[in-house]
């Protein structure tokens, strides 16, 4: 009898587990190895505030979220679409719903029920797990080298993640190992992270930890609506993350905050034209423009607000903030940079290391939060697994 076709999946995050599912369902003998003592740690962390699996917006708009990597990811995401991911979750008994922003969540909101159901399926399909296995590259014979053993496999799927949240397992140590094999790897950089702003001491002490709701952030031609959070170091949150790639690459950068995106400059100027009398500026802005104490004080951070109604309206619509630096990788939600798409073939196999495939955040792509990150991780795992199965003969 011929021996089973064996695949080693290194990394037990969403991309690696999805690869393991597709491979084992296709008849491969799959072993998942991970340096941590348990699986799916970053997935569980992502689900603490509500597991945002994917997004319900039209597919063509969905694709634009991947920026420069969109066309390289297109066949991957067409093969495993947001609808496919929703059907997969439903198949695990984890029904989903679409939130008001179009984001898709499991009804349980948390990641743990989905992960438990998923691991049960993998166990039934014969997937084996070897935890506390720290990958060290390859030996001279091409076997996978770990701290205290070597592993031979017919194919390997690398799903080691980026370098954000390193305490959960992804530390980017694989960059050196792949570069030693001649693989083109771009330096890893933070993505979906906050930015430093030199707040005045009174503003920082009073307002750190408070949200800015229903605002718009403008940088260049990009306008993003949503929310942000004032922090002691600066600013973070959805509108910042959505523009983080452009902001990061332009540092130091001046972004503008529109505190009233639903009102025009002319409308605000008309409201601010009424006599102020003896009212303080704060009271006047609170009543005339419905600004909160946080918003009123934010207007003052770039300097004294203009006195005339038109100038004051302009300041409300475009508060300039100088972003001086981005938070480091360890504080980022995700990672930019990684294995160049030119270093892999159409099935995500490394050209320099035949039989070895790369998935998830190891590849050089980035996207904002909103379901786009997990969608691409799941999709690349499934795509590479199908490529492995198609070539096993």
Residue pairs with C-beta under 8 A, 6 or more apart in sequence:
4 27
4 28
4 29
5 27
5 28
5 29
5 154
5 155
5 392
6 28
6 29
6 30
6 31
6 152
6 153
6 154
6 155
7 23
7 28
7 29
7 30
7 31
7 153
7 154
7 155
7 156
7 157
7 388
8 31
8 33
8 144
8 151
8 153
8 155
8 156
8 157
9 16
9 17
9 19
9 20
9 23
9 30
9 31
9 32
9 33
9 156
9 157
9 159
10 16
10 32
10 33
10 34
10 135
10 144
10 156
10 157
10 158
10 159
10 160
11 32
11 33
11 34
11 158
11 159
11 160
11 161
11 360
12 32
12 33
12 34
12 36
12 39
12 40
12 129
12 131
12 159
13 39
13 40
13 41
13 42
13 43
13 159
13 161
13 169
13 170
13 360
13 377
14 40
14 43
14 360
14 374
14 377
14 378
14 381
15 159
15 161
15 359
15 360
15 361
15 377
15 378
15 380
15 381
16 32
16 34
16 157
16 159
16 359
16 360
16 381
17 32
17 39
17 40
17 118
17 122
17 381
18 377
18 378
18 381
18 382
18 385
19 157
19 159
19 357
19 359
19 381
19 382
19 384
19 385
19 388
20 30
20 32
20 122
20 127
20 157
20 385
21 118
21 121
21 122
21 125
21 127
21 382
21 385
22 381
22 382
22 385
22 386
22 389
23 30
23 157
23 385
23 388
23 389
24 30
24 122
24 125
24 126
24 127
25 125
26 385
26 386
26 389
27 389
28 388
28 389
28 392
29 126
30 125
30 126
30 127
30 128
31 127
31 128
31 129
31 130
31 151
31 153
32 39
32 122
32 127
32 128
32 129
32 130
33 129
33 130
33 131
33 133
33 135
33 146
33 151
34 129
34 130
34 131
34 132
34 133
34 169
35 132
35 133
35 134
35 135
35 169
36 131
36 132
36 168
36 169
37 131
37 132
38 131
39 115
39 119
39 129
39 131
40 111
40 115
41 168
41 169
42 161
42 165
42 168
42 169
42 170
43 51
43 111
43 115
43 374
44 111
44 112
44 115
45 165
45 168
46 52
46 111
46 374
47 109
47 110
47 111
47 112
47 114
48 110
48 111
50 105
50 109
50 110
51 105
51 106
51 109
51 110
51 111
51 114
51 374
52 103
52 104
52 105
52 369
52 370
52 371
52 374
53 85
53 86
53 89
53 96
53 104
53 105
53 106
53 371
53 374
53 375
54 82
54 85
54 86
54 103
54 104
54 371
54 372
54 374
54 375
55 62
55 65
55 82
55 102
55 103
55 104
55 370
55 371
55 372
55 375
56 82
56 98
56 102
56 103
56 104
57 102
59 77
59 81
59 82
62 77
62 82
62 372
63 70
63 73
63 74
63 77
64 70
65 367
65 368
65 370
65 372
66 73
66 365
66 366
66 367
66 372
66 376
67 245
67 365
67 366
67 367
69 341
69 363
69 364
69 365
69 366
72 341
72 365
73 365
73 376
73 379
73 380
75 346
75 383
76 348
76 376
76 379
76 380
76 383
77 375
77 376
77 379
79 379
79 382
79 383
79 386
80 378
80 379
80 382
80 383
82 104
82 371
82 375
85 104
85 374
85 375
85 378
85 379
86 96
86 104
88 378
89 95
89 96
89 106
89 114
90 96
92 114
92 117
92 118
92 121
93 117
94 106
94 107
94 108
94 113
94 114
94 117
95 106
95 107
96 104
96 105
96 106
96 107
97 104
97 105
97 107
98 104
99 105
101 370
103 370
103 371
104 371
106 113
106 114
108 114
133 146
133 147
133 149
134 146
134 147
135 144
135 145
135 146
135 160
135 174
135 177
136 145
136 146
136 147
136 177
137 144
137 145
137 177
137 180
138 144
138 145
138 181
138 353
139 145
139 150
143 150
143 151
143 152
144 150
144 151
144 152
144 153
144 156
154 355
154 392
155 355
155 356
155 357
155 388
155 391
155 392
156 355
156 356
156 357
157 356
157 357
157 358
157 359
157 381
157 384
157 385
157 388
158 174
158 356
158 357
158 358
158 359
158 362
159 359
159 360
159 362
159 381
160 170
160 174
160 360
160 362
161 169
161 170
161 335
161 360
161 361
161 362
162 170
162 172
162 188
162 329
162 334
162 335
162 337
162 338
162 361
162 362
163 170
163 171
163 172
163 188
163 329
163 330
163 335
164 170
164 190
164 191
164 193
164 329
164 330
164 331
164 332
164 333
164 334
164 335
165 330
165 332
165 333
166 172
166 329
166 330
170 335
170 361
172 188
172 329
172 335
174 362
175 185
175 188
178 185
178 339
178 350
178 353
179 185
181 350
181 352
181 353
182 352
183 339
183 340
183 343
183 350
183 352
183 353
184 339
184 340
184 342
184 343
185 337
185 338
185 339
185 340
185 343
185 364
186 337
186 338
186 340
186 364
187 337
188 329
188 335
188 336
188 337
188 338
189 248
189 329
189 335
189 336
189 337
190 244
190 248
190 326
190 327
190 328
190 329
190 331
190 332
190 335
190 336
191 244
191 245
191 248
191 332
191 333
191 334
191 335
191 336
191 366
192 241
192 244
192 332
192 333
192 334
192 366
192 368
192 369
192 373
193 236
193 241
193 244
193 326
193 327
193 328
193 331
193 332
193 333
194 231
194 233
194 234
194 235
194 236
194 237
194 240
194 326
194 327
194 331
195 234
195 235
195 236
195 240
195 244
195 247
195 323
195 324
195 325
195 326
195 327
196 233
196 234
196 323
196 324
196 325
196 326
196 327
197 233
197 234
197 235
197 321
197 322
197 323
197 324
198 322
198 324
199 208
199 230
199 232
199 234
199 301
200 301
203 297
203 298
203 300
203 301
204 232
206 297
207 230
207 293
207 294
207 297
207 298
208 230
208 231
208 232
209 229
209 230
209 231
210 229
210 230
210 294
211 227
211 228
211 229
211 230
211 237
212 227
212 228
212 229
212 230
212 237
212 257
212 259
212 294
212 295
212 298
213 227
214 225
214 227
214 261
214 262
215 225
215 226
215 227
215 228
215 239
215 257
215 258
215 259
215 261
216 223
216 224
216 225
216 239
216 257
216 258
216 261
217 223
217 224
217 228
217 239
217 240
217 242
217 243
217 255
217 256
217 257
217 258
218 255
218 256
218 257
218 258
218 318
219 243
219 246
219 247
219 250
219 253
219 255
219 256
220 246
222 243
222 246
224 238
224 239
224 242
224 243
225 239
225 261
226 237
226 238
226 239
226 242
227 237
227 238
227 239
228 235
228 236
228 237
228 238
228 239
228 240
228 257
229 235
229 236
229 237
230 294
230 298
233 327
234 323
234 324
235 321
235 323
236 327
238 368
238 369
238 370
240 247
241 333
241 368
241 369
242 368
242 369
242 370
243 255
244 326
244 368
245 336
245 366
247 253
247 255
247 323
247 326
248 326
248 336
251 323
251 324
251 325
251 326
252 322
252 323
252 324
252 325
253 322
253 323
254 320
254 321
254 322
254 323
255 320
255 321
255 323
256 318
256 319
256 320
256 321
257 298
257 318
257 319
257 321
258 316
258 317
258 318
258 319
259 291
259 295
259 298
259 299
259 316
259 317
259 319
260 268
260 289
260 316
260 317
265 310
265 313
265 314
265 317
266 313
268 289
268 312
268 313
268 316
268 317
269 309
269 310
269 312
269 313
270 309
271 288
271 289
272 284
272 288
272 289
272 309
272 312
272 313
273 309
274 288
276 284
279 287
281 296
281 305
282 293
282 296
285 291
285 295
285 296
285 299
285 312
286 292
286 293
286 296
289 316
291 299
291 316
298 319
299 305
299 315
299 316
299 319
301 319
301 321
302 315
302 319
302 320
302 321
305 311
305 312
305 315
306 312
306 314
306 315
329 335
333 369
333 373
334 361
334 366
334 367
334 369
334 373
335 361
335 366
336 364
336 365
336 366
337 364
338 361
338 362
338 363
338 364
338 365
339 350
339 358
339 362
339 363
339 364
340 364
341 363
341 364
343 350
343 351
343 352
344 350
344 351
344 357
344 358
344 363
345 351
346 387
347 357
347 383
347 384
347 386
347 387
347 388
347 390
347 391
348 357
348 358
348 359
348 363
348 380
348 383
348 384
348 387
349 355
349 356
349 357
349 384
349 387
350 356
350 357
350 358
357 384
357 387
357 388
358 384
359 377
359 380
359 381
359 383
359 384
360 376
360 377
360 380
360 381
361 373
361 377
363 380
365 376
367 373
367 376
